[in-house]
Amino acid sequence: MKHMAAMTNTIEYTVRVQEEDFNVSKETELLTQDRKDIGAIVTFTGLCRDEGGTLEALELEHYPGMAEAQISRFAQQAVERWPLTGLTVIHRFGKIPPGENIVLVIATSPHRRAAFEAADFLMDFLKTQAPFWKKEHLKNASEGSWVEAKTIDDKDAERWNKNAPA
Amino acid sequence: MKVRYFAWLRERTGTSQETLDLPETVKTTGDLMNWLAARDEGYAFAFEQPDTIRIAVNQEHVDTDFVLTGTEEVAFFPPMTGG
């Protein structure tokens, strides 16, 4: 979905929660076509790793509606905080085998710092505040097991409070 | 009231969502957790560590002292592990 920021003079951003894969080049092209004011594109793609060959697949459960709403809340904060020219966030759900994409953040800006920081900020909040849950299905186990939340991810998200602009 | 469960709360309660009529003694989200935990073994297992459970009312995060009116969608889930 496309979001127009109400009341504030900020850019549109795109947030999608979907089962199907995404194409990084295509999504980047959508943010850069017909523009000559972009000096920096930062793309972050999170992939499913095979955990040393032991992982069969990750199963991603989400809370439909709240997932989109939470991501949009943080995307809105990002476009208010950094001078971006474009922002796209896509998060997949369902069963995802090793090697496949899970999440995409693309931030574009006239200068690199804003694009780097906005993408970093969004990933930290996607990990800790967006209602998604990962279940690991291992090759040698009949039952999957839920991935536990990591304290380090909460610490990463807290960095953005300390660095809040005055 | 519509109540939804995700991840291991869904598995332990054996339900993803249900519509419940709550007794008047259930006033807050914390009361609701205690009331649910007393329903049966599965619910007791799901809510055995209430401190680790996150709560959303109408899809926004709330605490255990949130006062319910009976018309909300309440969701219970573990700490999130997306990204």
gemmi code that builds the backbone of each chain (N, CA, C; Angstrom):
import gemmi

chains = {
    "A": [
        ("MET", (0.826, -1.198, 0.000), (0.000, 0.000, 0.000), (0.864, 1.253, 0.000)),
        ("LYS", (0.323, 2.295, -0.629), (1.007, 3.593, -0.662), (0.426, 4.464, 0.431)),
        ("HIS", (1.272, 5.188, 1.078), (0.793, 6.048, 2.148), (1.133, 7.497, 1.854)),
        ("MET", (0.128, 8.336, 1.911), (0.400, 9.765, 1.849), (0.421, 10.255, 3.278)),
        ("ALA", (1.464, 10.949, 3.619), (1.550, 11.458, 4.976), (0.523, 12.571, 5.159)),
        ("ALA", (-0.349, 12.377, 6.120), (-1.380, 13.390, 6.374), (-0.810, 14.497, 7.238)),
        ("MET", (-1.175, 15.700, 6.954), (-0.850, 16.869, 7.775), (0.630, 17.267, 7.751)),
        ("THR", (1.510, 16.351, 7.465), (2.924, 16.717, 7.483), (3.466, 16.763, 6.058)),
        ("ASN", (4.479, 17.542, 5.866), (5.042, 17.740, 4.550), (6.140, 16.721, 4.280)),
        ("THR", (5.782, 15.443, 4.322), (6.781, 14.397, 4.107), (6.419, 13.563, 2.880)),
        ("ILE", (7.362, 12.751, 2.453), (7.189, 11.972, 1.231), (6.259, 10.767, 1.429)),
        ("GLU", (5.826, 10.195, 0.319), (5.094, 8.932, 0.336), (6.067, 7.801, 0.614)),
        ("TYR", (5.555, 6.725, 1.188), (6.387, 5.535, 1.322), (5.524, 4.322, 0.998)),
        ("THR", (6.178, 3.209, 0.734), (5.465, 1.980, 0.381), (5.736, 0.916, 1.434)),
        ("VAL", (4.671, 0.310, 1.945), (4.801, -0.792, 2.907), (3.983, -1.966, 2.379)),
        ("ARG", (4.611, -3.135, 2.275), (3.868, -4.322, 1.839), (4.216, -5.521, 2.709)),
        ("VAL", (3.194, -6.293, 3.050), (3.379, -7.552, 3.763), (2.798, -8.609, 2.847)),
        ("GLN", (3.615, -9.552, 2.403), (3.170, -10.464, 1.340), (3.826, -11.826, 1.461)),
        ("GLU", (3.155, -12.829, 0.864), (3.690, -14.186, 0.877), (4.732, -14.353, -0.234)),
        ("GLU", (4.479, -13.738, -1.383), (5.359, -13.945, -2.532), (6.685, -13.204, -2.386)),
        ("ASP", (7.665, -13.646, -3.158), (8.994, -13.044, -3.146), (8.934, -11.629, -3.739)),
        ("PHE", (10.006, -10.872, -3.539), (10.093, -9.539, -4.144), (11.355, -9.468, -4.988)),
        ("ASN", (11.363, -8.478, -5.887), (12.500, -8.290, -6.778), (13.192, -6.975, -6.408)),
        ("VAL", (14.411, -7.077, -5.862), (15.111, -5.899, -5.334), (15.342, -4.852, -6.427)),
        ("SER", (15.764, -5.305, -7.627), (16.037, -4.360, -8.724), (14.774, -3.614, -9.137)),
        ("LYS", (13.680, -4.367, -9.224), (12.422, -3.762, -9.644), (11.944, -2.732, -8.620)),
        ("GLU", (12.058, -3.082, -7.342), (11.616, -2.166, -6.277), (12.503, -0.918, -6.242)),
        ("THR", (13.798, -1.094, -6.505), (14.715, 0.047, -6.524), (14.398, 0.968, -7.698)),
        ("GLU", (14.158, 0.353, -8.847), (13.810, 1.099, -10.059), (12.583, 1.990, -9.832)),
        ("LEU", (11.601, 1.447, -9.085), (10.379, 2.215, -8.813), (10.670, 3.494, -8.031)),
        ("LEU", (11.737, 3.447, -7.206), (12.077, 4.637, -6.406), (12.969, 5.623, -7.156)),
        ("THR", (13.625, 5.152, -8.212), (14.612, 6.010, -8.881), (14.169, 6.515, -10.256)),
        ("GLN", (13.146, 5.880, -10.844), (12.768, 6.251, -12.214), (12.320, 7.716, -12.298)),
        ("ASP", (12.735, 8.349, -13.373), (12.380, 9.750, -13.660), (12.842, 10.744, -12.600)),
        ("ARG", (13.871, 10.388, -11.826), (14.365, 11.343, -10.816), (15.849, 11.588, -11.040)),
        ("LYS", (16.279, 12.808, -10.754), (17.702, 13.129, -10.851), (18.214, 13.765, -9.560)),
        ("ASP", (17.386, 13.709, -8.500), (17.763, 14.336, -7.227), (18.298, 13.341, -6.202)),
        ("ILE", (18.395, 12.047, -6.592), (18.839, 11.032, -5.637), (20.352, 10.846, -5.727)),
        ("GLY", (21.018, 10.957, -4.582), (22.460, 10.757, -4.563), (22.851, 9.454, -3.900)),
        ("ALA", (21.898, 8.821, -3.203), (22.224, 7.611, -2.444), (21.041, 6.662, -2.383)),
        ("ILE", (21.330, 5.384, -2.626), (20.323, 4.325, -2.446), (20.918, 3.317, -1.486)),
        ("VAL", (20.227, 3.062, -0.365), (20.641, 1.975, 0.521), (19.561, 0.906, 0.455)),
        ("THR", (19.956, -0.317, 0.092), (19.000, -1.422, 0.140), (19.503, -2.439, 1.151)),
        ("PHE", (18.610, -2.888, 2.019), (18.928, -3.984, 2.931), (18.001, -5.131, 2.594)),
        ("THR", (18.560, -6.303, 2.344), (17.755, -7.502, 2.125), (18.107, -8.517, 3.194)),
        ("GLY", (17.117, -8.963, 3.948), (17.319, -10.021, 4.937), (16.953, -11.343, 4.294)),
        ("LEU", (17.867, -12.338, 4.391), (17.632, -13.638, 3.777), (17.533, -14.728, 4.835)),
        ("CYS", (16.937, -15.837, 4.435), (16.876, -17.011, 5.300), (18.174, -17.788, 5.130)),
        ("ARG", (18.946, -17.934, 6.228), (20.206, -18.689, 6.118), (19.962, -20.148, 6.535)),
        ("ASP", (20.887, -21.031, 6.107), (20.627, -22.472, 6.302), (21.149, -23.019, 7.631)),
        ("GLU", (21.731, -22.150, 8.483), (22.243, -22.556, 9.805), (23.156, -23.786, 9.691)),
        ("GLY", (24.158, -23.647, 8.842), (25.131, -24.729, 8.677), (24.545, -25.976, 8.030)),
        ("GLY", (23.507, -25.767, 7.229), (22.910, -26.904, 6.514), (21.835, -27.637, 7.291)),
        ("THR", (21.520, -27.143, 8.528), (20.548, -27.872, 9.364), (19.107, -27.422, 9.151)),
        ("LEU", (18.934, -26.230, 8.557), (17.582, -25.675, 8.465), (16.854, -26.095, 7.191)),
        ("GLU", (15.651, -26.589, 7.393), (14.783, -26.955, 6.266), (14.063, -25.703, 5.746)),
        ("ALA", (13.488, -24.945, 6.670), (12.761, -23.725, 6.295), (12.419, -22.914, 7.532)),
        ("LEU", (12.193, -21.629, 7.325), (11.651, -20.772, 8.371), (10.180, -20.570, 8.055)),
        ("GLU", (9.360, -20.615, 9.113), (7.944, -20.324, 8.935), (7.678, -18.993, 9.619)),
        ("LEU", (7.176, -18.034, 8.859), (6.910, -16.713, 9.418), (5.418, -16.490, 9.597)),
        ("GLU", (5.026, -16.353, 10.864), (3.631, -16.048, 11.178), (3.513, -14.544, 11.401)),
        ("HIS", (2.390, -13.950, 11.040), (2.224, -12.514, 11.290), (0.800, -12.206, 11.705)),
        ("TYR", (0.612, -11.003, 12.207), (-0.702, -10.520, 12.620), (-1.179, -9.591, 11.509)),
        ("PRO", (-2.042, -10.115, 10.599), (-2.473, -9.300, 9.459), (-3.133, -8.009, 9.943)),
        ("GLY", (-2.844, -6.935, 9.303), (-3.401, -5.650, 9.700), (-2.468, -4.930, 10.648)),
        ("MET", (-2.179, -5.555, 11.798), (-1.272, -4.902, 12.747), (0.152, -4.858, 12.187)),
        ("ALA", (0.538, -5.886, 11.420), (1.890, -5.897, 10.838), (2.073, -4.679, 9.925)),
        ("GLU", (1.125, -4.475, 9.025), (1.190, -3.332, 8.107), (1.161, -2.012, 8.898)),
        ("ALA", (0.289, -1.962, 9.910), (0.129, -0.725, 10.691), (1.409, -0.373, 11.451)),
        ("GLN", (2.043, -1.374, 12.058), (3.270, -1.120, 12.824), (4.413, -0.685, 11.910)),
        ("ILE", (4.573, -1.383, 10.770), (5.646, -1.011, 9.846), (5.405, 0.409, 9.331)),
        ("SER", (4.143, 0.722, 9.025), (3.824, 2.058, 8.520), (4.121, 3.125, 9.566)),
        ("ARG", (3.874, 2.800, 10.833), (4.156, 3.739, 11.921), (5.647, 4.100, 11.937)),
        ("PHE", (6.498, 3.092, 11.776), (7.945, 3.355, 11.820), (8.444, 3.964, 10.510)),
        ("ALA", (7.807, 3.617, 9.396), (8.165, 4.245, 8.123), (7.842, 5.738, 8.190)),
        ("GLN", (6.694, 6.057, 8.789), (6.301, 7.462, 8.949), (7.332, 8.212, 9.811)),
        ("GLN", (7.762, 7.575, 10.903), (8.791, 8.199, 11.756), (10.077, 8.436, 10.970)),
        ("ALA", (10.427, 7.470, 10.114), (11.670, 7.588, 9.341), (11.617, 8.758, 8.357)),
        ("VAL", (10.476, 8.905, 7.663), (10.410, 9.990, 6.675), (10.318, 11.364, 7.356)),
        ("GLU", (9.866, 11.363, 8.624), (9.843, 12.635, 9.354), (11.227, 12.979, 9.909)),
        ("ARG", (12.024, 11.937, 10.183), (13.309, 12.140, 10.847), (14.463, 12.388, 9.887)),
        ("TRP", (14.411, 11.761, 8.700), (15.508, 11.895, 7.734), (15.000, 12.465, 6.411)),
        ("PRO", (15.840, 13.256, 5.725), (15.421, 13.836, 4.438), (15.513, 12.800, 3.305)),
        ("LEU", (14.517, 11.919, 3.265), (14.526, 10.860, 2.248), (13.765, 11.320, 1.008)),
        ("THR", (14.126, 10.706, -0.131), (13.354, 10.942, -1.350), (12.434, 9.752, -1.631)),
        ("GLY", (12.736, 8.604, -1.031), (11.891, 7.427, -1.228), (12.144, 6.391, -0.147)),
        ("LEU", (11.117, 5.573, 0.132), (11.253, 4.529, 1.146), (10.298, 3.384, 0.817)),
        ("THR", (10.824, 2.180, 0.773), (10.013, 0.983, 0.535), (10.379, -0.074, 1.579)),
        ("VAL", (9.364, -0.654, 2.202), (9.585, -1.737, 3.172), (8.671, -2.899, 2.786)),
        ("ILE", (9.266, -4.074, 2.582), (8.484, -5.275, 2.252), (8.885, -6.388, 3.214)),
        ("HIS", (7.888, -7.033, 3.828), (8.178, -8.160, 4.727), (7.339, -9.349, 4.279)),
        ("ARG", (7.971, -10.502, 4.116), (7.248, -11.697, 3.686), (6.744, -12.507, 4.874)),
        ("PHE", (5.731, -13.344, 4.628), (5.286, -14.319, 5.621), (5.131, -15.671, 4.936)),
        ("GLY", (4.870, -16.702, 5.725), (4.724, -18.040, 5.157), (6.016, -18.829, 5.308)),
        ("LYS", (6.113, -19.955, 4.585), (7.277, -20.828, 4.712), (8.363, -20.372, 3.737)),
        ("ILE", (9.559, -20.099, 4.275), (10.640, -19.560, 3.451), (11.888, -20.448, 3.576)),
        ("PRO", (12.316, -21.080, 2.475), (13.485, -21.956, 2.534), (14.789, -21.149, 2.533)),
        ("PRO", (15.907, -21.755, 2.996), (17.200, -21.071, 3.010), (17.552, -20.520, 1.624)),
        ("GLY", (18.131, -19.329, 1.625), (18.536, -18.702, 0.372), (17.509, -17.712, -0.142)),
        ("GLU", (16.271, -17.805, 0.360), (15.231, -16.890, -0.125), (15.164, -15.609, 0.702)),
        ("ASN", (14.587, -14.580, 0.098), (14.412, -13.288, 0.764), (13.355, -13.349, 1.860)),
        ("ILE", (13.572, -12.572, 2.939), (12.551, -12.407, 3.980), (12.059, -10.959, 4.012)),
        ("VAL", (13.008, -10.029, 4.025), (12.629, -8.638, 4.254), (13.471, -7.703, 3.375)),
        ("LEU", (12.855, -6.594, 2.967), (13.549, -5.607, 2.143), (13.271, -4.198, 2.663)),
        ("VAL", (14.339, -3.420, 2.815), (14.197, -1.985, 3.095), (15.020, -1.239, 2.059)),
        ("ILE", (14.402, -0.294, 1.365), (15.142, 0.570, 0.444), (14.887, 2.012, 0.861)),
        ("ALA", (15.977, 2.743, 1.099), (15.863, 4.161, 1.430), (16.695, 4.944, 0.430)),
        ("THR", (16.109, 5.965, -0.155), (16.856, 6.818, -1.084), (16.856, 8.247, -0.553)),
        ("SER", (17.954, 8.945, -0.861), (18.136, 10.291, -0.315), (19.144, 11.047, -1.175)),
        ("PRO", (19.191, 12.371, -1.072), (20.250, 13.105, -1.781), (21.643, 12.717, -1.273)),
        ("HIS", (21.763, 12.383, 0.023), (23.068, 12.059, 0.613), (23.025, 10.733, 1.370)),
        ("ARG", (24.197, 10.088, 1.494), (24.222, 8.713, 1.983), (23.797, 8.548, 3.441)),
        ("ARG", (24.178, 9.484, 4.323), (23.963, 9.279, 5.757), (22.490, 9.029, 6.082)),
        ("ALA", (21.623, 9.850, 5.522), (20.182, 9.717, 5.789), (19.672, 8.353, 5.324)),
        ("ALA", (20.145, 7.919, 4.151), (19.678, 6.640, 3.604), (20.154, 5.463, 4.458)),
        ("PHE", (21.441, 5.496, 4.861), (21.983, 4.442, 5.744), (21.207, 4.396, 7.061)),
        ("GLU", (21.065, 5.551, 7.694), (20.451, 5.586, 9.033), (18.983, 5.179, 8.999)),
        ("ALA", (18.252, 5.642, 7.997), (16.828, 5.308, 7.915), (16.641, 3.800, 7.729)),
        ("ALA", (17.465, 3.187, 6.891), (17.351, 1.743, 6.657), (17.698, 0.969, 7.932)),
        ("ASP", (18.732, 1.408, 8.630), (19.169, 0.778, 9.883), (18.073, 0.883, 10.947)),
        ("PHE", (17.525, 2.084, 11.090), (16.432, 2.364, 12.028), (15.239, 1.445, 11.762)),
        ("LEU", (14.819, 1.342, 10.504), (13.657, 0.520, 10.177), (13.893, -0.945, 10.490)),
        ("MET", (15.089, -1.444, 10.182), (15.371, -2.854, 10.468), (15.343, -3.135, 11.968)),
        ("ASP", (15.886, -2.211, 12.772), (15.874, -2.409, 14.224), (14.449, -2.506, 14.755)),
        ("PHE", (13.548, -1.687, 14.219), (12.172, -1.720, 14.713), (11.359, -2.859, 14.112)),
        ("LEU", (11.700, -3.274, 12.883), (11.036, -4.453, 12.308), (11.316, -5.680, 13.163)),
        ("LYS", (12.544, -5.767, 13.671), (12.939, -6.941, 14.457), (12.224, -7.007, 15.807)),
        ("THR", (11.942, -5.854, 16.401), (11.444, -5.860, 17.775), (9.998, -5.405, 17.943)),
        ("GLN", (9.438, -4.680, 16.961), (8.122, -4.065, 17.155), (7.069, -4.467, 16.124)),
        ("ALA", (7.456, -5.187, 15.090), (6.463, -5.595, 14.087), (6.022, -7.028, 14.412)),
        ("PRO", (4.693, -7.276, 14.411), (4.196, -8.579, 14.848), (4.412, -9.710, 13.830)),
        ("PHE", (5.654, -10.197, 13.840), (6.059, -11.380, 13.067), (6.745, -12.337, 14.027)),
        ("TRP", (6.562, -13.636, 13.794), (7.220, -14.641, 14.633), (7.798, -15.725, 13.736)),
        ("LYS", (9.070, -16.064, 14.006), (9.757, -17.070, 13.183), (9.769, -18.416, 13.894)),
        ("LYS", (9.433, -19.454, 13.122), (9.559, -20.815, 13.625), (10.562, -21.540, 12.744)),
        ("GLU", (11.540, -22.172, 13.389), (12.567, -22.908, 12.644), (12.140, -24.353, 12.448)),
        ("HIS", (12.192, -24.794, 11.211), (11.978, -26.211, 10.929), (13.326, -26.799, 10.541)),
        ("LEU", (13.850, -27.676, 11.406), (15.152, -28.282, 11.134), (14.972, -29.572, 10.338)),
        ("LYS", (16.020, -29.916, 9.582), (15.945, -31.109, 8.721), (15.776, -32.392, 9.532)),
        ("ASN", (16.413, -32.441, 10.725), (16.401, -33.692, 11.491), (15.426, -33.662, 12.672)),
        ("ALA", (14.432, -32.759, 12.613), (13.465, -32.692, 13.707), (12.054, -32.673, 13.134)),
        ("SER", (11.144, -33.400, 13.782), (9.778, -33.451, 13.264), (9.008, -32.202, 13.691)),
        ("GLU", (9.322, -31.678, 14.874), (8.638, -30.490, 15.395), (9.468, -29.240, 15.154)),
        ("GLY", (8.838, -28.186, 14.727), (9.529, -26.903, 14.594), (9.707, -26.258, 15.959)),
        ("SER", (10.589, -25.262, 16.060), (10.728, -24.546, 17.327), (10.745, -23.044, 17.093)),
        ("TRP", (10.071, -22.312, 18.001), (9.947, -20.866, 17.857), (11.275, -20.189, 18.176)),
        ("VAL", (11.663, -19.263, 17.345), (12.885, -18.485, 17.568), (12.626, -17.528, 18.730)),
        ("GLU", (13.572, -17.470, 19.668), (13.409, -16.577, 20.822), (13.900, -15.176, 20.494)),
        ("ALA", (13.212, -14.197, 21.054), (13.631, -12.804, 20.855), (14.987, -12.597, 21.526)),
        ("LYS", (15.836, -11.770, 20.906), (17.175, -11.541, 21.433), (17.266, -10.167, 22.102)),
        ("THR", (17.928, -10.124, 23.255), (18.113, -8.851, 23.973), (18.891, -7.860, 23.116)),
        ("ILE", (19.828, -8.389, 22.314), (20.664, -7.518, 21.483), (19.794, -6.720, 20.493)),
        ("ASP", (18.691, -7.337, 20.014), (17.809, -6.633, 19.085), (17.100, -5.463, 19.778)),
        ("ASP", (16.719, -5.668, 21.064), (16.098, -4.571, 21.828), (17.100, -3.447, 22.046)),
        ("LYS", (18.359, -3.836, 22.350), (19.414, -2.843, 22.561), (19.644, -2.026, 21.281)),
        ("ASP", (19.649, -2.719, 20.142), (19.835, -2.036, 18.859), (18.724, -1.000, 18.640)),
        ("ALA", (17.492, -1.395, 18.963), (16.361, -0.480, 18.754), (16.452, 0.726, 19.695)),
        ("GLU", (16.978, 0.497, 20.915), (17.095, 1.586, 21.900), (18.071, 2.674, 21.466)),
        ("ARG", (19.052, 2.301, 20.618), (20.035, 3.296, 20.157), (19.357, 4.530, 19.580)),
        ("TRP", (18.205, 4.320, 18.914), (17.561, 5.421, 18.203), (16.879, 6.397, 19.145)),
        ("ASN", (16.601, 5.968, 20.378), (16.059, 6.904, 21.370), (17.157, 7.828, 21.878)),
        ("LYS", (18.321, 7.224, 22.185), (19.432, 8.013, 22.716), (19.904, 9.074, 21.721)),
        ("ASN", (19.811, 8.717, 20.429), (20.313, 9.635, 19.402), (19.230, 10.574, 18.864)),
        ("ALA", (18.121, 10.619, 19.583), (17.024, 11.464, 19.096), (17.498, 12.906, 18.923)),
        ("PRO", (17.158, 13.504, 17.789), (17.621, 14.876, 17.558), (16.969, 15.835, 18.548)),
        ("ALA", (17.722, 16.842, 18.970), (17.224, 17.774, 19.987), (16.067, 18.595, 19.421)),
    ],
    "B": [
        ("MET", (-16.298, -10.263, 22.843), (-14.995, -9.689, 22.506), (-14.187, -10.701, 21.692)),
        ("LYS", (-13.509, -10.185, 20.667), (-12.683, -11.064, 19.826), (-11.287, -11.150, 20.446)),
        ("VAL", (-10.827, -12.373, 20.653), (-9.489, -12.569, 21.212), (-8.670, -13.410, 20.240)),
        ("ARG", (-7.452, -12.950, 19.949), (-6.589, -13.658, 18.993), (-5.285, -14.067, 19.675)),
        ("TYR", (-4.737, -15.184, 19.194), (-3.494, -15.720, 19.757), (-2.537, -16.009, 18.612)),
        ("PHE", (-1.262, -15.713, 18.836), (-0.270, -15.955, 17.789), (0.901, -16.785, 18.316)),
        ("ALA", (1.581, -17.435, 17.361), (2.795, -18.228, 17.620), (2.518, -19.275, 18.706)),
        ("TRP", (3.399, -19.374, 19.746), (3.170, -20.463, 20.698), (1.936, -20.259, 21.573)),
        ("LEU", (1.425, -19.057, 21.662), (0.153, -18.883, 22.390), (-0.993, -19.526, 21.609)),
        ("ARG", (-0.930, -19.425, 20.286), (-1.939, -20.069, 19.433), (-1.850, -21.592, 19.573)),
        ("GLU", (-0.606, -22.095, 19.563), (-0.436, -23.552, 19.660), (-0.890, -24.090, 21.023)),
        ("ARG", (-0.505, -23.376, 22.093), (-0.842, -23.879, 23.431), (-2.330, -23.781, 23.751)),
        ("THR", (-2.981, -22.701, 23.290), (-4.419, -22.579, 23.548), (-5.218, -23.431, 22.574)),
        ("GLY", (-4.577, -23.800, 21.454), (-5.256, -24.607, 20.445), (-6.263, -23.806, 19.641)),
        ("THR", (-6.122, -22.474, 19.666), (-7.060, -21.649, 18.886), (-6.360, -20.392, 18.376)),
        ("SER", (-6.736, -19.935, 17.194), (-6.127, -18.716, 16.667), (-6.986, -17.503, 16.999)),
        ("GLN", (-8.290, -17.701, 17.040), (-9.160, -16.605, 17.492), (-10.493, -17.129, 17.953)),
        ("GLU", (-11.109, -16.395, 18.863), (-12.409, -16.801, 19.397), (-13.151, -15.563, 19.883)),
        ("THR", (-14.457, -15.697, 19.987), (-15.276, -14.605, 20.509), (-15.765, -15.018, 21.887)),
        ("LEU", (-15.490, -14.178, 22.877), (-15.772, -14.535, 24.260), (-16.697, -13.525, 24.925)),
        ("ASP", (-17.579, -14.038, 25.773), (-18.356, -13.169, 26.658), (-17.655, -13.173, 28.006)),
        ("LEU", (-17.233, -12.027, 28.444), (-16.433, -11.970, 29.666), (-17.283, -11.617, 30.880)),
        ("PRO", (-16.946, -12.212, 32.012), (-17.650, -11.831, 33.245), (-17.274, -10.400, 33.650)),
        ("GLU", (-18.096, -9.800, 34.464), (-17.861, -8.401, 34.854), (-16.582, -8.204, 35.654)),
        ("THR", (-16.110, -9.293, 36.252), (-14.881, -9.197, 37.056), (-13.650, -8.929, 36.180)),
        ("VAL", (-13.764, -9.208, 34.870), (-12.639, -8.967, 33.961), (-12.714, -7.522, 33.455)),
        ("LYS", (-11.857, -6.677, 34.028), (-11.908, -5.261, 33.682), (-10.721, -4.809, 32.823)),
        ("THR", (-9.566, -5.429, 33.030), (-8.359, -5.009, 32.317), (-7.783, -6.163, 31.498)),
        ("THR", (-6.798, -5.831, 30.663), (-6.116, -6.877, 29.886), (-5.420, -7.870, 30.820)),
        ("GLY", (-4.937, -7.389, 31.966), (-4.313, -8.277, 32.951), (-5.323, -9.240, 33.549)),
        ("ASP", (-6.529, -8.709, 33.873), (-7.615, -9.571, 34.379), (-7.954, -10.642, 33.350)),
        ("LEU", (-7.980, -10.229, 32.075), (-8.323, -11.155, 30.992), (-7.302, -12.297, 30.917)),
        ("MET", (-6.020, -11.961, 31.064), (-4.989, -13.007, 31.040), (-5.205, -14.004, 32.176)),
        ("ASN", (-5.479, -13.498, 33.390), (-5.707, -14.385, 34.538), (-6.927, -15.268, 34.322)),
        ("TRP", (-7.977, -14.654, 33.752), (-9.218, -15.391, 33.518), (-9.010, -16.491, 32.472)),
        ("LEU", (-8.273, -16.152, 31.405), (-7.983, -17.135, 30.357), (-7.130, -18.283, 30.902)),
        ("ALA", (-6.142, -17.922, 31.737), (-5.226, -18.935, 32.282), (-5.968, -19.981, 33.105)),
        ("ALA", (-7.129, -19.601, 33.660), (-7.889, -20.516, 34.517), (-8.866, -21.387, 33.727)),
        ("ARG", (-8.913, -21.215, 32.399), (-9.913, -21.952, 31.604), (-9.632, -23.444, 31.508)),
        ("ASP", (-8.428, -23.807, 31.099), (-8.058, -25.227, 31.057), (-6.531, -25.352, 31.011)),
        ("GLU", (-6.059, -26.587, 30.902), (-4.608, -26.832, 30.952), (-3.841, -26.117, 29.848)),
        ("GLY", (-4.399, -26.139, 28.633), (-3.747, -25.492, 27.486), (-3.578, -23.998, 27.714)),
        ("TYR", (-4.644, -23.349, 28.202), (-4.599, -21.921, 28.472), (-3.652, -21.627, 29.633)),
        ("ALA", (-3.660, -22.511, 30.633), (-2.753, -22.326, 31.780), (-1.301, -22.373, 31.302)),
        ("PHE", (-1.002, -23.329, 30.408), (0.339, -23.458, 29.836), (0.691, -22.211, 29.008)),
        ("ALA", (-0.269, -21.753, 28.200), (-0.027, -20.578, 27.352), (0.299, -19.338, 28.181)),
        ("PHE", (-0.397, -19.186, 29.311), (-0.250, -17.958, 30.108), (0.579, -18.165, 31.376)),
        ("GLU", (1.391, -19.241, 31.415), (2.127, -19.537, 32.658), (3.212, -18.492, 32.964)),
        ("GLN", (3.713, -17.802, 31.942), (4.695, -16.737, 32.190), (4.155, -15.427, 31.626)),
        ("PRO", (3.214, -14.805, 32.353), (2.538, -13.612, 31.810), (3.497, -12.468, 31.489)),
        ("ASP", (4.625, -12.398, 32.186), (5.576, -11.299, 31.954), (6.169, -11.322, 30.542)),
        ("THR", (6.220, -12.503, 29.918), (6.831, -12.588, 28.588), (5.815, -12.304, 27.472)),
        ("ILE", (4.539, -12.203, 27.836), (3.500, -12.075, 26.812), (3.217, -10.611, 26.466)),
        ("ARG", (3.127, -10.343, 25.167), (2.800, -9.001, 24.689), (1.304, -8.950, 24.380)),
        ("ILE", (0.732, -7.766, 24.570), (-0.713, -7.599, 24.370), (-0.966, -6.459, 23.387)),
        ("ALA", (-1.908, -6.673, 22.482), (-2.353, -5.584, 21.605), (-3.869, -5.463, 21.721)),
        ("VAL", (-4.343, -4.229, 21.779), (-5.785, -3.974, 21.737), (-6.047, -3.142, 20.498)),
        ("ASN", (-6.975, -3.624, 19.674), (-7.247, -2.996, 18.376), (-5.941, -2.716, 17.622)),
        ("GLN", (-5.049, -3.714, 17.688), (-3.798, -3.733, 16.913), (-2.773, -2.691, 17.357)),
        ("GLU", (-2.897, -2.223, 18.608), (-1.843, -1.366, 19.167), (-1.378, -1.956, 20.488)),
        ("HIS", (-0.061, -1.866, 20.734), (0.496, -2.419, 21.968), (-0.085, -1.724, 23.196)),
        ("VAL", (-0.457, -2.524, 24.201), (-0.910, -1.975, 25.482), (-0.291, -2.771, 26.628)),
        ("ASP", (-0.447, -2.273, 27.852), (0.034, -2.972, 29.044), (-1.098, -3.754, 29.706)),
        ("THR", (-0.762, -4.382, 30.830), (-1.758, -5.226, 31.519), (-2.819, -4.405, 32.249)),
        ("ASP", (-2.605, -3.091, 32.385), (-3.595, -2.271, 33.105), (-4.584, -1.582, 32.156)),
        ("PHE", (-4.548, -1.960, 30.874), (-5.476, -1.356, 29.912), (-6.914, -1.758, 30.250)),
        ("VAL", (-7.806, -0.791, 30.364), (-9.197, -1.065, 30.735), (-10.032, -1.378, 29.489)),
        ("LEU", (-10.668, -2.549, 29.520), (-11.443, -3.031, 28.373), (-12.894, -2.565, 28.454)),
        ("THR", (-13.495, -2.312, 27.283), (-14.920, -1.971, 27.276), (-15.752, -3.158, 26.792)),
        ("GLY", (-15.079, -4.179, 26.264), (-15.800, -5.372, 25.823), (-16.003, -5.452, 24.327)),
        ("THR", (-15.632, -4.418, 23.616), (-15.866, -4.417, 22.164), (-14.572, -4.511, 21.366)),
        ("GLU", (-13.459, -4.582, 22.062), (-12.183, -4.525, 21.366), (-11.768, -5.876, 20.771)),
        ("GLU", (-10.776, -5.809, 19.867), (-10.052, -7.009, 19.449), (-8.775, -7.048, 20.284)),
        ("VAL", (-8.642, -8.105, 21.081), (-7.468, -8.239, 21.939), (-6.595, -9.358, 21.384)),
        ("ALA", (-5.288, -9.135, 21.332), (-4.384, -10.175, 20.837), (-3.272, -10.420, 21.843)),
        ("PHE", (-2.911, -11.690, 22.007), (-1.803, -12.080, 22.882), (-0.746, -12.776, 22.033)),
        ("PHE", (0.511, -12.402, 22.249), (1.588, -13.023, 21.471), (2.936, -12.912, 22.176)),
        ("PRO", (3.903, -13.750, 21.771), (5.242, -13.683, 22.360), (6.003, -12.461, 21.819)),
        ("PRO", (7.167, -12.141, 22.424), (8.010, -11.089, 21.860), (8.246, -11.359, 20.365)),
        ("MET", (8.276, -10.296, 19.579), (8.293, -10.435, 18.128), (9.700, -10.770, 17.613)),
        ("THR", (9.746, -11.554, 16.542), (11.035, -11.999, 15.996), (11.043, -11.866, 14.477)),
        ("GLY", (10.591, -10.714, 13.988), (10.579, -10.505, 12.539), (11.921, -10.011, 12.028)),
        ("GLY", (11.887, -9.496, 10.809), (13.085, -8.907, 10.202), (13.996, -9.923, 9.565)),
    ],
}
model = gemmi.Model(1)
for chain_id, residues in chains.items():
    chain = gemmi.Chain(chain_id)
    for i, (resn, *xyz) in enumerate(residues, 1):
        res = gemmi.Residue()
        res.name, res.seqid = resn, gemmi.SeqId(i, " ")
        for name, pos in zip(("N", "CA", "C"), xyz):
            atom = gemmi.Atom()
            atom.name, atom.element = name, gemmi.Element(name[0])
            atom.pos, atom.b_iso = gemmi.Position(*pos), 0.0
            res.add_atom(atom)
        chain.add_residue(res)
    model.add_chain(chain)
structure = gemmi.Structure()
structure.add_model(model)
structure.setup_entities()
